[in-house]
Amino acid sequence: MLATMDGKLLFVSLSGAAGVVILGVAGCSSSTPEVVKAGAGGSMLVSSSMHTVTRPSAPRLPMNTVFKGESRYNALMARAEREGWRRLPLGQRTVKFATSMLGTPYVNYTLEVDDHVESPVVNLNGMDCWTFFENSLGMARLLAYKPGPYTKQDLLHMIELERYRGGRCTGSYLSRIHHLEDLFYDNQRRGLGTDITRSLPGAVRMHREVKEMTSAWRSYRYLRNNRDLIPKMGRIERRVSGLPVYQVPKSRVRAIEGRLQDGDICAITSNWKYGYTSHVGMIVRRGGRAWFMHATSERDKGRRMIVDTPISNYLREGSSHAGIIVFRPRDLPPSKMWGHQLAAR
C-alpha cells in the first residue's frame, strides 16, 4: 500500500494479526524500513523521519551473516519489557542485559565477517570484551529509544551508532572505530556519553605511539585482504596517538571506586608503549564495591562472560595493567516512533 507524508511517497506493508506496519521510502533501495505497531484494523499515522539520531545505513551483507543469536535477542527484549527494565537508568538497564548473558562463551574476531565489505555485526552466541559491552549497551538503549516490536535491524542500528565514526558505516573497514580511546572521543563528541576519567581524583594524562592495528595487521581479515588500507590505518593511529587520553593509575583506583556507577564502561590501560588499552568491561555495583564484569579470554576463568572481582583487585592481578579509563554512556533522544505507537482498538 502507498501513502504520502512530508511530500515523500511511502510504502506501507501490513502483516500479522497485531497489525505490524513496515514503512519505507518507495522506490529507494537505500532506505531502511521503519517498523511501528498498528491496532488490528485501525488507522495509522506514518512518517518518513522518525529517528532522532543518525539513520541506519543500508544493508550490505546478508542478515544471516551479520546477525547471530536471534532467539536469544528476542527472549532478552521480551523479558526486558515484561519486567519493566525500561524504567531503570541506562547504566542499570545495561547491567540487566549484561548479567543475563553471563556464561556466554568468549569468541574473538566475530566482527570479521567478509574479506572486503564492512557492516555492523551482532553475535550474541559468542562475544569478546568489546562486543559484550556494546551488545549489552545497544539493547539497553534500544529499549528506551523506540517501542517494540524489536527487529534485528534495530539492534544493528544501535551498534552502528556506537561503533562507527560519526555513527555511520560506509562499507569501509576504516569507518569502524578500532581503538577504545577513539571510540570514547567520537561518542563524547556526538553526545553519546562522557569520558569521566579526567574528573576523577588522581587522573593523569597518557602518551602512547599507537601501532596496535598496523603492527598486527595479519591478525585482521580485512587488512590481510586489503593491504592498501594499512597506510590509511597508520594515519588513523597517528591521530589517535595525539588524543587527550587520561587514566586513573591502578594504585589510585581503590580510592575512586565509590564514584563508579552501574554500567560504566571501564577500559584497562596498558604499560605497552604502542597502545593505550588492552581490555574493557563494565562496572557493576555489589556490596559497596565496583566489580569488573567482562568477557575473559583466560582459560582458568572459563573463557566466558563473568563478574570477576572488584576493579582495583582485578588490576593487581596483572603486571601489564596500568590503570583504567571510564566512559559513562547516555541514553539516545527518544525516537518519534513513540508518538506513532498505535494502540489496538
Legacy VTK file of the C-alpha trace (Angstrom):
# vtk DataFile Version 3.0
C-alpha trace
ASCII
DATASET POLYDATA
POINTS 345 float
0.000 0.000 0.000
1.290 3.505 -0.768
0.852 6.707 1.216
2.400 10.153 1.290
3.847 12.120 4.191
6.020 15.244 4.237
5.995 15.169 0.445
7.545 11.696 0.269
5.970 8.558 -1.129
5.936 5.717 1.379
5.261 2.028 1.038
3.269 0.511 3.875
3.139 -3.223 4.476
0.731 -4.764 6.990
1.439 -8.182 8.435
0.131 -10.294 11.266
-2.973 -10.105 13.396
-1.347 -7.447 15.586
-1.002 -5.178 12.574
2.748 -4.671 12.322
3.466 -1.812 9.944
6.652 -1.601 7.890
7.457 1.798 6.432
9.990 2.905 3.871
10.532 5.384 1.087
9.052 3.878 -2.051
11.449 3.287 -4.918
14.516 3.890 -2.753
16.584 0.758 -2.241
18.897 2.502 0.226
16.047 3.335 2.578
15.929 1.266 5.749
12.314 0.329 6.575
10.741 1.562 9.780
8.548 -0.654 11.944
5.745 0.558 14.213
2.684 -1.085 15.775
-0.797 -0.692 14.474
-4.049 -1.695 16.055
-5.861 -4.552 14.406
-7.899 -2.979 11.644
-7.194 0.531 12.987
-5.969 3.678 11.305
-2.291 4.599 11.313
-0.087 7.659 11.227
3.171 7.318 9.289
6.248 9.473 8.855
9.435 9.110 6.852
11.690 10.624 9.528
11.069 9.142 12.957
14.721 8.852 14.014
16.278 11.408 16.357
19.797 10.104 15.642
21.759 9.179 12.519
19.595 6.856 10.452
20.783 3.274 9.884
22.803 2.629 6.756
21.507 0.346 4.020
22.220 -3.398 4.473
25.337 -4.556 2.630
25.607 -8.210 3.661
23.001 -10.966 4.237
21.263 -10.872 7.601
22.349 -14.441 8.411
25.965 -13.230 8.049
25.718 -10.151 10.262
23.311 -11.320 12.982
23.697 -14.427 15.151
21.605 -15.292 18.183
18.155 -14.086 17.128
16.243 -16.290 19.585
18.326 -15.027 22.486
17.801 -11.430 21.381
14.045 -11.882 21.150
13.935 -13.529 24.572
16.009 -10.779 26.191
13.921 -7.951 24.735
10.689 -9.709 25.719
11.970 -10.225 29.268
13.079 -6.592 29.482
9.606 -5.373 28.526
7.868 -7.872 30.793
9.975 -6.930 33.833
9.927 -3.180 33.215
13.643 -2.634 32.612
12.804 0.462 30.561
12.091 2.333 33.802
15.672 1.836 35.015
18.508 4.324 34.402
20.648 3.391 31.400
23.533 2.030 33.475
21.320 -0.317 35.485
19.478 -1.320 32.312
22.806 -2.187 30.676
23.806 -4.313 33.670
20.488 -6.178 33.454
21.206 -7.204 29.857
24.852 -7.986 30.587
24.180 -10.177 33.625
21.533 -12.035 31.616
24.333 -13.081 29.231
26.842 -14.249 31.849
28.353 -17.600 30.930
28.297 -16.884 27.178
31.490 -18.219 25.539
34.343 -15.856 24.730
34.839 -15.690 20.945
37.222 -13.318 19.219
37.044 -11.719 15.748
33.252 -12.071 15.454
33.107 -8.786 13.506
35.393 -10.073 10.742
32.663 -11.489 8.502
33.792 -10.592 4.972
37.011 -10.073 3.033
36.073 -6.628 1.728
32.651 -5.339 2.800
32.280 -3.784 6.251
28.952 -3.987 8.091
27.650 -3.679 11.636
27.564 -7.151 13.210
25.801 -8.697 16.205
26.697 -12.140 17.555
25.035 -12.998 20.852
26.244 -16.606 20.760
29.861 -15.636 21.419
31.443 -12.302 22.300
34.751 -10.667 23.107
35.344 -7.938 25.665
34.255 -5.101 23.340
31.208 -6.771 21.779
29.976 -7.863 25.235
29.629 -4.309 26.442
28.379 -2.895 23.145
25.677 -5.554 22.708
24.521 -5.016 26.296
24.531 -1.240 25.868
22.858 -1.492 22.459
19.897 -3.470 23.776
19.611 -1.199 26.818
19.490 1.901 24.623
17.097 0.335 22.143
14.558 -0.409 24.859
14.184 3.315 25.600
14.770 4.599 22.069
11.703 3.077 20.418
8.720 0.867 21.210
8.587 -2.759 20.130
8.391 -4.915 18.173
12.191 -5.054 18.078
13.874 -6.263 14.908
17.397 -7.421 14.187
17.863 -4.224 12.166
17.047 -2.199 15.284
19.942 -3.654 17.275
22.302 -3.382 14.311
21.375 0.313 14.197
22.330 0.737 17.872
25.689 -0.936 17.200
26.286 1.256 14.155
25.629 4.419 16.166
28.162 3.445 18.813
30.871 1.629 16.861
31.203 3.632 13.632
32.786 7.013 13.133
30.049 9.607 13.223
27.503 6.816 13.714
27.631 5.782 10.056
29.037 2.635 8.435
30.180 3.466 4.909
31.018 -0.114 3.921
34.711 0.601 4.514
36.671 -1.109 7.275
38.072 2.271 8.227
34.630 3.620 9.125
34.607 1.207 12.078
36.380 2.508 15.193
39.141 0.117 16.250
40.604 1.822 19.340
38.635 2.287 22.565
40.070 5.727 23.272
38.989 6.800 19.771
35.507 5.391 20.427
35.192 7.344 23.671
36.355 10.528 21.930
33.949 10.074 18.994
30.974 9.108 21.165
31.533 12.016 23.550
31.785 14.448 20.634
28.352 13.255 19.469
26.774 13.450 22.926
26.506 9.683 23.445
28.329 9.758 26.759
31.161 11.289 28.758
34.710 10.163 29.430
34.690 10.944 33.143
38.285 9.846 33.761
39.808 13.301 33.803
37.365 14.375 36.548
38.385 11.533 38.865
40.944 12.200 41.638
44.430 11.063 40.699
43.863 11.020 36.916
46.941 11.632 34.760
47.423 12.087 31.031
48.799 9.214 28.980
51.137 9.356 25.992
51.408 6.471 23.544
52.604 5.892 19.982
49.650 3.778 18.847
50.577 0.986 16.416
48.476 -1.964 17.552
46.488 -2.409 14.307
49.302 -1.716 11.850
51.827 -3.854 13.720
49.416 -6.811 13.922
47.692 -6.365 10.555
47.982 -10.073 9.728
45.536 -10.788 12.576
42.746 -8.856 10.868
40.893 -10.365 7.934
40.092 -7.049 6.271
43.663 -5.762 6.464
45.078 -9.063 5.166
42.795 -8.904 2.143
43.039 -5.147 1.572
46.627 -4.196 2.244
46.110 -0.744 0.756
44.208 0.031 3.975
47.300 -0.428 6.161
48.855 3.017 5.439
45.434 4.617 5.975
45.098 2.779 9.276
48.531 4.123 10.158
47.270 7.670 9.669
44.318 6.939 11.964
46.671 5.555 14.609
48.860 8.653 14.431
45.765 10.780 15.054
44.665 8.540 17.936
48.157 8.861 19.444
47.546 12.595 19.819
44.172 12.365 21.561
43.945 13.757 25.115
43.731 10.403 26.920
43.686 10.223 30.721
43.843 7.268 33.094
43.484 6.649 36.801
46.630 4.649 37.710
45.853 1.344 39.368
47.386 2.453 42.686
44.648 5.115 42.908
41.639 3.125 41.688
40.540 1.780 45.085
40.086 5.344 46.304
37.721 6.246 43.452
35.643 3.032 43.344
32.794 4.818 45.101
32.476 7.233 42.162
31.883 4.459 39.632
28.357 3.509 38.635
26.499 0.517 37.239
27.074 0.266 33.504
30.165 2.478 33.340
32.438 1.263 30.540
35.806 0.529 32.129
38.829 0.170 29.835
42.004 -1.367 31.234
45.062 0.660 30.277
48.329 -0.990 29.369
52.003 -0.333 30.038
52.718 -1.197 26.388
54.107 1.871 24.637
52.256 1.171 21.360
48.696 1.153 22.715
46.567 2.837 25.365
44.270 -0.038 26.314
44.348 -3.835 26.378
40.904 -4.832 27.680
37.452 -3.497 28.528
34.417 -4.387 30.598
31.646 -2.850 32.656
31.203 -1.816 36.261
28.525 -3.483 38.396
27.937 -2.319 41.969
27.875 -5.067 44.608
28.253 -4.761 48.362
29.550 -1.203 48.176
32.311 -2.115 45.698
32.741 -1.583 41.967
33.078 -5.051 40.423
34.532 -5.704 36.972
32.183 -7.581 34.609
33.784 -8.633 31.340
34.357 -11.245 28.670
37.528 -13.003 29.729
39.800 -14.960 27.405
41.600 -16.572 30.372
41.132 -20.333 30.418
41.340 -20.587 34.198
38.335 -18.240 34.369
36.403 -20.258 31.795
36.768 -18.084 28.638
33.282 -16.630 29.126
31.293 -13.607 30.313
31.802 -13.211 34.081
31.536 -10.882 37.045
35.148 -11.098 38.190
36.436 -9.190 41.230
36.319 -5.558 42.373
38.100 -3.490 39.741
41.024 -2.487 41.965
41.606 -6.163 42.811
41.472 -7.097 39.119
44.135 -4.530 38.254
46.528 -6.001 40.796
46.312 -9.405 39.078
48.258 -8.281 36.003
51.637 -6.581 35.903
50.785 -5.130 32.484
47.661 -3.386 33.843
48.398 0.313 34.247
45.012 1.676 35.318
41.545 2.483 33.958
39.665 4.819 31.629
35.977 5.275 32.490
33.287 6.197 29.975
29.696 6.817 31.077
27.157 6.295 28.227
23.960 8.309 27.826
20.557 7.326 26.502
19.630 8.441 22.994
16.921 11.062 22.472
13.684 9.031 22.263
12.640 8.446 18.670
9.463 9.895 17.187
8.196 6.321 16.925
6.845 6.681 20.451
4.444 9.299 19.115
3.405 6.956 16.324
2.727 3.924 18.506
-0.844 2.875 17.828
-2.932 1.213 20.486
-5.129 -1.671 19.453
-8.797 -0.734 19.280
LINES 1 346
345 0 1 2 3 4 5 6 7 8 9 10 11 12 13 14 15 16 17 18 19 20 21 22 23 24 25 26 27 28 29 30 31 32 33 34 35 36 37 38 39 40 41 42 43 44 45 46 47 48 49 50 51 52 53 54 55 56 57 58 59 60 61 62 63 64 65 66 67 68 69 70 71 72 73 74 75 76 77 78 79 80 81 82 83 84 85 86 87 88 89 90 91 92 93 94 95 96 97 98 99 100 101 102 103 104 105 106 107 108 109 110 111 112 113 114 115 116 117 118 119 120 121 122 123 124 125 126 127 128 129 130 131 132 133 134 135 136 137 138 139 140 141 142 143 144 145 146 147 148 149 150 151 152 153 154 155 156 157 158 159 160 161 162 163 164 165 166 167 168 169 170 171 172 173 174 175 176 177 178 179 180 181 182 183 184 185 186 187 188 189 190 191 192 193 194 195 196 197 198 199 200 201 202 203 204 205 206 207 208 209 210 211 212 213 214 215 216 217 218 219 220 221 222 223 224 225 226 227 228 229 230 231 232 233 234 235 236 237 238 239 240 241 242 243 244 245 246 247 248 249 250 251 252 253 254 255 256 257 258 259 260 261 262 263 264 265 266 267 268 269 270 271 272 273 274 275 276 277 278 279 280 281 282 283 284 285 286 287 288 289 290 291 292 293 294 295 296 297 298 299 300 301 302 303 304 305 306 307 308 309 310 311 312 313 314 315 316 317 318 319 320 321 322 323 324 325 326 327 328 329 330 331 332 333 334 335 336 337 338 339 340 341 342 343 344
